[in-house]
Amino acid sequence: MNKSVSVSYYAILREQRGLGTEEVPTMAVTASDLYEELRARHGFTLPASRVRVAVNDDFQPWGVAVEDGDRIAFLPPVAGG
């Protein structure tokens, strides 16, 4: 089933995508599926093992289901001081 989700990118993912947020049509079943779909589409260099995912403002495991209308954020490690 096709669904639409709002995806937010942070740090290096935002730089690589060139956007902070976008609406994405997807058939992904899980957050992991969605990240891999977007990684292939946008050329993200980080593997999922280096990124955290939040769905509807809560951190979730990669196997969480993706539902129509979800707000999904991909958060890579951030350096700073």
Biopython code that builds the backbone (N, CA, C, O; Angstrom):
import numpy as np
from Bio.PDB.StructureBuilder import StructureBuilder

atoms = [
    (1, "MET", "N", (0.844, -1.183, 0.000)),
    (1, "MET", "CA", (0.000, 0.000, 0.000)),
    (1, "MET", "C", (0.883, 1.238, 0.000)),
    (1, "MET", "O", (1.810, 1.341, 0.803)),
    (2, "ASN", "N", (0.607, 2.160, -0.880)),
    (2, "ASN", "CA", (1.330, 3.424, -0.916)),
    (2, "ASN", "C", (0.881, 4.288, 0.246)),
    (2, "ASN", "O", (-0.308, 4.380, 0.552)),
    (3, "LYS", "N", (1.852, 4.918, 0.887)),
    (3, "LYS", "CA", (1.564, 5.839, 1.976)),
    (3, "LYS", "C", (2.472, 7.033, 1.831)),
    (3, "LYS", "O", (3.438, 7.012, 1.068)),
    (4, "SER", "N", (2.155, 8.067, 2.566)),
    (4, "SER", "CA", (2.966, 9.273, 2.547)),
    (4, "SER", "C", (3.406, 9.574, 3.971)),
    (4, "SER", "O", (2.597, 9.562, 4.900)),
    (5, "VAL", "N", (4.702, 9.845, 4.132)),
    (5, "VAL", "CA", (5.247, 10.178, 5.443)),
    (5, "VAL", "C", (6.054, 11.461, 5.333)),
    (5, "VAL", "O", (6.560, 11.803, 4.264)),
    (6, "SER", "N", (6.165, 12.157, 6.443)),
    (6, "SER", "CA", (6.990, 13.358, 6.521)),
    (6, "SER", "C", (8.331, 12.947, 7.107)),
    (6, "SER", "O", (8.387, 12.387, 8.202)),
    (7, "VAL", "N", (9.421, 13.224, 6.376)),
    (7, "VAL", "CA", (10.745, 12.811, 6.810)),
    (7, "VAL", "C", (11.596, 14.045, 7.088)),
    (7, "VAL", "O", (11.661, 14.973, 6.282)),
    (8, "SER", "N", (12.252, 14.032, 8.262)),
    (8, "SER", "CA", (13.190, 15.095, 8.634)),
    (8, "SER", "C", (14.596, 14.523, 8.663)),
    (8, "SER", "O", (14.822, 13.417, 9.154)),
    (9, "TYR", "N", (15.537, 15.291, 8.128)),
    (9, "TYR", "CA", (16.938, 14.885, 8.086)),
    (9, "TYR", "C", (17.755, 15.852, 8.926)),
    (9, "TYR", "O", (17.466, 17.048, 8.972)),
    (10, "TYR", "N", (18.778, 15.326, 9.588)),
    (10, "TYR", "CA", (19.633, 16.149, 10.430)),
    (10, "TYR", "C", (21.101, 15.927, 10.084)),
    (10, "TYR", "O", (21.484, 14.891, 9.540)),
    (11, "ALA", "N", (21.913, 16.934, 10.416)),
    (11, "ALA", "CA", (23.374, 16.882, 10.279)),
    (11, "ALA", "C", (23.777, 16.474, 8.857)),
    (11, "ALA", "O", (23.307, 17.073, 7.889)),
    (12, "ILE", "N", (24.633, 15.474, 8.724)),
    (12, "ILE", "CA", (25.171, 15.101, 7.415)),
    (12, "ILE", "C", (24.076, 14.641, 6.449)),
    (12, "ILE", "O", (24.198, 14.844, 5.241)),
    (13, "LEU", "N", (23.021, 14.033, 6.961)),
    (13, "LEU", "CA", (21.932, 13.606, 6.074)),
    (13, "LEU", "C", (21.244, 14.820, 5.455)),
    (13, "LEU", "O", (20.866, 14.797, 4.283)),
    (14, "ARG", "N", (21.084, 15.874, 6.243)),
    (14, "ARG", "CA", (20.487, 17.113, 5.724)),
    (14, "ARG", "C", (21.390, 17.698, 4.637)),
    (14, "ARG", "O", (20.908, 18.153, 3.601)),
    (15, "GLU", "N", (22.696, 17.682, 4.879)),
    (15, "GLU", "CA", (23.643, 18.196, 3.890)),
    (15, "GLU", "C", (23.599, 17.360, 2.611)),
    (15, "GLU", "O", (23.579, 17.911, 1.510)),
    (16, "GLN", "N", (23.584, 16.054, 2.750)),
    (16, "GLN", "CA", (23.592, 15.190, 1.572)),
    (16, "GLN", "C", (22.285, 15.273, 0.795)),
    (16, "GLN", "O", (22.291, 15.173, -0.432)),
    (17, "ARG", "N", (21.168, 15.454, 1.488)),
    (17, "ARG", "CA", (19.873, 15.558, 0.810)),
    (17, "ARG", "C", (19.642, 16.956, 0.256)),
    (17, "ARG", "O", (18.994, 17.124, -0.777)),
    (18, "GLY", "N", (20.176, 17.960, 0.950)),
    (18, "GLY", "CA", (19.941, 19.331, 0.522)),
    (18, "GLY", "C", (18.610, 19.876, 0.996)),
    (18, "GLY", "O", (18.179, 20.941, 0.553)),
    (19, "LEU", "N", (17.959, 19.159, 1.889)),
    (19, "LEU", "CA", (16.672, 19.551, 2.470)),
    (19, "LEU", "C", (16.641, 19.136, 3.925)),
    (19, "LEU", "O", (17.334, 18.201, 4.324)),
    (20, "GLY", "N", (15.841, 19.827, 4.720)),
    (20, "GLY", "CA", (15.652, 19.419, 6.099)),
    (20, "GLY", "C", (14.448, 18.512, 6.275)),
    (20, "GLY", "O", (14.447, 17.628, 7.131)),
    (21, "THR", "N", (13.418, 18.733, 5.461)),
    (21, "THR", "CA", (12.170, 17.972, 5.586)),
    (21, "THR", "C", (11.548, 17.787, 4.216)),
    (21, "THR", "O", (11.643, 18.657, 3.351)),
    (22, "GLU", "N", (10.910, 16.640, 4.030)),
    (22, "GLU", "CA", (10.169, 16.419, 2.781)),
    (22, "GLU", "C", (9.067, 15.406, 3.012)),
    (22, "GLU", "O", (9.137, 14.585, 3.926)),
    (23, "GLU", "N", (8.048, 15.477, 2.167)),
    (23, "GLU", "CA", (6.992, 14.467, 2.149)),
    (23, "GLU", "C", (7.438, 13.376, 1.187)),
    (23, "GLU", "O", (7.842, 13.656, 0.059)),
    (24, "VAL", "N", (7.362, 12.135, 1.642)),
    (24, "VAL", "CA", (7.879, 11.023, 0.849)),
    (24, "VAL", "C", (6.783, 9.986, 0.623)),
    (24, "VAL", "O", (6.224, 9.462, 1.586)),
    (25, "PRO", "N", (6.471, 9.686, -0.633)),
    (25, "PRO", "CA", (5.589, 8.550, -0.901)),
    (25, "PRO", "C", (6.431, 7.277, -0.777)),
    (25, "PRO", "O", (7.559, 7.230, -1.266)),
    (26, "THR", "N", (5.895, 6.263, -0.133)),
    (26, "THR", "CA", (6.675, 5.046, 0.075)),
    (26, "THR", "C", (5.782, 3.827, 0.202)),
    (26, "THR", "O", (4.597, 3.926, 0.523)),
    (27, "MET", "N", (6.375, 2.687, -0.056)),
    (27, "MET", "CA", (5.727, 1.406, 0.208)),
    (27, "MET", "C", (6.489, 0.667, 1.303)),
    (27, "MET", "O", (6.236, -0.513, 1.547)),
    (28, "ALA", "N", (7.427, 1.359, 1.969)),
    (28, "ALA", "CA", (8.234, 0.752, 3.030)),
    (28, "ALA", "C", (7.329, 0.232, 4.145)),
    (28, "ALA", "O", (6.334, 0.860, 4.506)),
    (29, "VAL", "N", (7.698, -0.918, 4.672)),
    (29, "VAL", "CA", (6.945, -1.523, 5.770)),
    (29, "VAL", "C", (7.507, -1.075, 7.118)),
    (29, "VAL", "O", (6.752, -0.836, 8.060)),
    (30, "THR", "N", (8.831, -0.962, 7.207)),
    (30, "THR", "CA", (9.479, -0.587, 8.461)),
    (30, "THR", "C", (10.336, 0.667, 8.264)),
    (30, "THR", "O", (10.594, 1.095, 7.139)),
    (31, "ALA", "N", (10.764, 1.238, 9.379)),
    (31, "ALA", "CA", (11.664, 2.391, 9.318)),
    (31, "ALA", "C", (12.964, 2.012, 8.620)),
    (31, "ALA", "O", (13.529, 2.816, 7.879)),
    (32, "SER", "N", (13.435, 0.801, 8.850)),
    (32, "SER", "CA", (14.648, 0.322, 8.192)),
    (32, "SER", "C", (14.474, 0.286, 6.681)),
    (32, "SER", "O", (15.353, 0.718, 5.935)),
    (33, "ASP", "N", (13.339, -0.231, 6.237)),
    (33, "ASP", "CA", (13.048, -0.268, 4.796)),
    (33, "ASP", "C", (13.048, 1.150, 4.216)),
    (33, "ASP", "O", (13.597, 1.393, 3.141)),
    (34, "LEU", "N", (12.428, 2.073, 4.940)),
    (34, "LEU", "CA", (12.345, 3.451, 4.465)),
    (34, "LEU", "C", (13.731, 4.069, 4.372)),
    (34, "LEU", "O", (14.050, 4.722, 3.378)),
    (35, "TYR", "N", (14.558, 3.873, 5.394)),
    (35, "TYR", "CA", (15.902, 4.460, 5.361)),
    (35, "TYR", "C", (16.698, 3.901, 4.188)),
    (35, "TYR", "O", (17.370, 4.653, 3.481)),
    (36, "GLU", "N", (16.630, 2.603, 3.979)),
    (36, "GLU", "CA", (17.381, 2.004, 2.866)),
    (36, "GLU", "C", (16.862, 2.508, 1.518)),
    (36, "GLU", "O", (17.646, 2.719, 0.593)),
    (37, "GLU", "N", (15.562, 2.699, 1.404)),
    (37, "GLU", "CA", (14.966, 3.263, 0.183)),
    (37, "GLU", "C", (15.515, 4.669, -0.065)),
    (37, "GLU", "O", (15.920, 4.995, -1.181)),
    (38, "LEU", "N", (15.526, 5.501, 0.986)),
    (38, "LEU", "CA", (16.009, 6.869, 0.862)),
    (38, "LEU", "C", (17.524, 6.922, 0.684)),
    (38, "LEU", "O", (18.043, 7.781, -0.029)),
    (39, "ARG", "N", (18.219, 6.011, 1.326)),
    (39, "ARG", "CA", (19.679, 5.949, 1.180)),
    (39, "ARG", "C", (20.057, 5.680, -0.277)),
    (39, "ARG", "O", (20.972, 6.303, -0.815)),
    (40, "ALA", "N", (19.348, 4.753, -0.901)),
    (40, "ALA", "CA", (19.610, 4.455, -2.312)),
    (40, "ALA", "C", (19.213, 5.634, -3.207)),
    (40, "ALA", "O", (19.923, 5.961, -4.158)),
    (41, "ARG", "N", (18.100, 6.257, -2.905)),
    (41, "ARG", "CA", (17.589, 7.361, -3.724)),
    (41, "ARG", "C", (18.473, 8.604, -3.637)),
    (41, "ARG", "O", (18.706, 9.276, -4.642)),
    (42, "HIS", "N", (18.969, 8.912, -2.420)),
    (42, "HIS", "CA", (19.686, 10.172, -2.197)),
    (42, "HIS", "C", (21.187, 10.008, -1.996)),
    (42, "HIS", "O", (21.895, 11.004, -1.850)),
    (43, "GLY", "N", (21.684, 8.781, -1.984)),
    (43, "GLY", "CA", (23.119, 8.558, -1.857)),
    (43, "GLY", "C", (23.682, 8.808, -0.468)),
    (43, "GLY", "O", (24.840, 9.201, -0.328)),
    (44, "PHE", "N", (22.866, 8.582, 0.565)),
    (44, "PHE", "CA", (23.367, 8.758, 1.926)),
    (44, "PHE", "C", (24.547, 7.833, 2.174)),
    (44, "PHE", "O", (24.534, 6.674, 1.759)),
    (45, "THR", "N", (25.563, 8.344, 2.849)),
    (45, "THR", "CA", (26.780, 7.564, 3.079)),
    (45, "THR", "C", (26.757, 6.786, 4.387)),
    (45, "THR", "O", (27.544, 5.856, 4.562)),
    (46, "LEU", "N", (25.876, 7.148, 5.304)),
    (46, "LEU", "CA", (25.837, 6.457, 6.594)),
    (46, "LEU", "C", (24.949, 5.220, 6.551)),
    (46, "LEU", "O", (23.826, 5.279, 6.050)),
    (47, "PRO", "N", (25.448, 4.093, 7.077)),
    (47, "PRO", "CA", (24.587, 2.917, 7.203)),
    (47, "PRO", "C", (23.591, 3.136, 8.347)),
    (47, "PRO", "O", (23.821, 3.973, 9.220)),
    (48, "ALA", "N", (22.508, 2.399, 8.343)),
    (48, "ALA", "CA", (21.485, 2.544, 9.385)),
    (48, "ALA", "C", (22.064, 2.322, 10.776)),
    (48, "ALA", "O", (21.570, 2.898, 11.745)),
    (49, "SER", "N", (23.083, 1.513, 10.892)),
    (49, "SER", "CA", (23.681, 1.237, 12.202)),
    (49, "SER", "C", (24.287, 2.482, 12.848)),
    (49, "SER", "O", (24.555, 2.479, 14.050)),
    (50, "ARG", "N", (24.506, 3.535, 12.082)),
    (50, "ARG", "CA", (25.083, 4.782, 12.598)),
    (50, "ARG", "C", (24.023, 5.877, 12.780)),
    (50, "ARG", "O", (24.351, 7.008, 13.137)),
    (51, "VAL", "N", (22.766, 5.539, 12.536)),
    (51, "VAL", "CA", (21.691, 6.531, 12.564)),
    (51, "VAL", "C", (20.613, 6.073, 13.549)),
    (51, "VAL", "O", (20.341, 4.879, 13.676)),
    (52, "ARG", "N", (20.003, 7.039, 14.244)),
    (52, "ARG", "CA", (18.841, 6.728, 15.086)),
    (52, "ARG", "C", (17.594, 7.193, 14.358)),
    (52, "ARG", "O", (17.628, 8.130, 13.561)),
    (53, "VAL", "N", (16.494, 6.516, 14.648)),
    (53, "VAL", "CA", (15.233, 6.881, 14.013)),
    (53, "VAL", "C", (14.210, 7.238, 15.089)),
    (53, "VAL", "O", (14.108, 6.573, 16.120)),
    (54, "ALA", "N", (13.460, 8.298, 14.822)),
    (54, "ALA", "CA", (12.348, 8.685, 15.681)),
    (54, "ALA", "C", (11.085, 8.690, 14.828)),
    (54, "ALA", "O", (11.080, 9.190, 13.703)),
    (55, "VAL", "N", (10.027, 8.130, 15.375)),
    (55, "VAL", "CA", (8.740, 8.101, 14.684)),
    (55, "VAL", "C", (7.733, 8.812, 15.580)),
    (55, "VAL", "O", (7.531, 8.439, 16.736)),
    (56, "ASN", "N", (7.114, 9.832, 15.026)),
    (56, "ASN", "CA", (6.140, 10.641, 15.776)),
    (56, "ASN", "C", (6.722, 11.113, 17.108)),
    (56, "ASN", "O", (6.078, 11.034, 18.154)),
    (57, "ASP", "N", (7.966, 11.609, 17.036)),
    (57, "ASP", "CA", (8.668, 12.251, 18.153)),
    (57, "ASP", "C", (9.212, 11.311, 19.225)),
    (57, "ASP", "O", (9.653, 11.777, 20.275)),
    (58, "ASP", "N", (9.192, 10.007, 18.989)),
    (58, "ASP", "CA", (9.750, 9.047, 19.944)),
    (58, "ASP", "C", (10.784, 8.175, 19.256)),
    (58, "ASP", "O", (10.541, 7.668, 18.161)),
    (59, "PHE", "N", (11.956, 7.994, 19.901)),
    (59, "PHE", "CA", (12.943, 7.072, 19.347)),
    (59, "PHE", "C", (12.350, 5.679, 19.293)),
    (59, "PHE", "O", (11.639, 5.253, 20.203)),
    (60, "GLN", "N", (12.655, 4.972, 18.205)),
    (60, "GLN", "CA", (12.089, 3.645, 17.966)),
    (60, "GLN", "C", (13.158, 2.705, 17.448)),
    (60, "GLN", "O", (14.183, 3.159, 16.939)),
    (61, "PRO", "N", (12.940, 1.392, 17.567)),
    (61, "PRO", "CA", (13.842, 0.445, 16.921)),
    (61, "PRO", "C", (13.600, 0.468, 15.410)),
    (61, "PRO", "O", (12.538, 0.887, 14.949)),
    (62, "TRP", "N", (14.583, 0.020, 14.660)),
    (62, "TRP", "CA", (14.488, 0.061, 13.202)),
    (62, "TRP", "C", (13.341, -0.777, 12.644)),
    (62, "TRP", "O", (12.891, -0.533, 11.524)),
    (63, "GLY", "N", (12.866, -1.748, 13.396)),
    (63, "GLY", "CA", (11.791, -2.610, 12.904)),
    (63, "GLY", "C", (10.394, -2.058, 13.077)),
    (63, "GLY", "O", (9.419, -2.728, 12.737)),
    (64, "VAL", "N", (10.277, -0.828, 13.607)),
    (64, "VAL", "CA", (8.954, -0.235, 13.819)),
    (64, "VAL", "C", (8.240, -0.057, 12.482)),
    (64, "VAL", "O", (8.851, 0.304, 11.476)),
    (65, "ALA", "N", (6.935, -0.318, 12.493)),
    (65, "ALA", "CA", (6.127, -0.171, 11.274)),
    (65, "ALA", "C", (5.994, 1.292, 10.883)),
    (65, "ALA", "O", (5.898, 2.171, 11.740)),
    (66, "VAL", "N", (5.988, 1.542, 9.581)),
    (66, "VAL", "CA", (5.764, 2.874, 9.019)),
    (66, "VAL", "C", (4.308, 2.947, 8.579)),
    (66, "VAL", "O", (3.837, 2.132, 7.785)),
    (67, "GLU", "N", (3.604, 3.950, 9.118)),
    (67, "GLU", "CA", (2.181, 4.126, 8.809)),
    (67, "GLU", "C", (1.962, 5.424, 8.042)),
    (67, "GLU", "O", (2.739, 6.371, 8.168)),
    (68, "ASP", "N", (0.912, 5.456, 7.259)),
    (68, "ASP", "CA", (0.563, 6.660, 6.510)),
    (68, "ASP", "C", (0.432, 7.842, 7.474)),
    (68, "ASP", "O", (-0.245, 7.744, 8.498)),
    (69, "GLY", "N", (1.082, 8.954, 7.138)),
    (69, "GLY", "CA", (0.995, 10.168, 7.931)),
    (69, "GLY", "C", (2.031, 10.278, 9.042)),
    (69, "GLY", "O", (2.074, 11.293, 9.737)),
    (70, "ASP", "N", (2.869, 9.253, 9.228)),
    (70, "ASP", "CA", (3.893, 9.318, 10.271)),
    (70, "ASP", "C", (4.877, 10.453, 10.016)),
    (70, "ASP", "O", (5.106, 10.860, 8.876)),
    (71, "ARG", "N", (5.460, 10.960, 11.119)),
    (71, "ARG", "CA", (6.559, 11.917, 11.076)),
    (71, "ARG", "C", (7.807, 11.152, 11.484)),
    (71, "ARG", "O", (7.905, 10.672, 12.613)),
    (72, "ILE", "N", (8.756, 11.039, 10.570)),
    (72, "ILE", "CA", (9.940, 10.236, 10.797)),
    (72, "ILE", "C", (11.169, 11.129, 10.707)),
    (72, "ILE", "O", (11.313, 11.929, 9.783)),
    (73, "ALA", "N", (12.058, 10.970, 11.699)),
    (73, "ALA", "CA", (13.300, 11.743, 11.718)),
    (73, "ALA", "C", (14.479, 10.780, 11.741)),
    (73, "ALA", "O", (14.485, 9.805, 12.492)),
    (74, "PHE", "N", (15.475, 11.066, 10.911)),
    (74, "PHE", "CA", (16.707, 10.293, 10.881)),
    (74, "PHE", "C", (17.808, 11.159, 11.478)),
    (74, "PHE", "O", (18.105, 12.241, 10.971)),
    (75, "LEU", "N", (18.409, 10.673, 12.561)),
    (75, "LEU", "CA", (19.373, 11.454, 13.332)),
    (75, "LEU", "C", (20.719, 10.745, 13.389)),
    (75, "LEU", "O", (20.873, 9.763, 14.115)),
    (76, "PRO", "N", (21.689, 11.233, 12.632)),
    (76, "PRO", "CA", (23.028, 10.659, 12.677)),
    (76, "PRO", "C", (23.788, 11.175, 13.893)),
    (76, "PRO", "O", (23.333, 12.109, 14.552)),
    (77, "PRO", "N", (24.944, 10.580, 14.199)),
    (77, "PRO", "CA", (25.728, 11.105, 15.308)),
    (77, "PRO", "C", (26.150, 12.538, 14.999)),
    (77, "PRO", "O", (26.408, 12.890, 13.848)),
    (78, "VAL", "N", (26.215, 13.346, 16.034)),
    (78, "VAL", "CA", (26.568, 14.753, 15.869)),
    (78, "VAL", "C", (27.809, 15.043, 16.697)),
    (78, "VAL", "O", (27.872, 14.710, 17.880)),
    (79, "ALA", "N", (28.780, 15.659, 16.072)),
    (79, "ALA", "CA", (29.993, 16.074, 16.791)),
    (79, "ALA", "C", (29.822, 17.518, 17.220)),
    (79, "ALA", "O", (29.089, 18.281, 16.591)),
    (80, "GLY", "N", (30.479, 17.877, 18.259)),
    (80, "GLY", "CA", (30.400, 19.263, 18.692)),
    (80, "GLY", "C", (31.123, 19.441, 20.012)),
    (80, "GLY", "O", (31.666, 18.496, 20.584)),
    (81, "GLY", "N", (31.113, 20.630, 20.458)),
    (81, "GLY", "CA", (31.796, 20.862, 21.723)),
    (81, "GLY", "C", (31.412, 22.178, 22.322)),
    (81, "GLY", "O", (31.899, 22.533, 23.395)),
]
sb = StructureBuilder()
sb.init_structure("model")
sb.init_model(0)
sb.init_chain("A")
sb.init_seg("    ")
for serial, (resi, resn, name, xyz) in enumerate(atoms, 1):
    if name == "N":
        sb.init_residue(resn, " ", resi, " ")
    sb.init_atom(name, np.array(xyz, "f"), 0.0, 1.0, " ", f" {name:<3s}", serial, name[0])
structure = sb.get_structure()
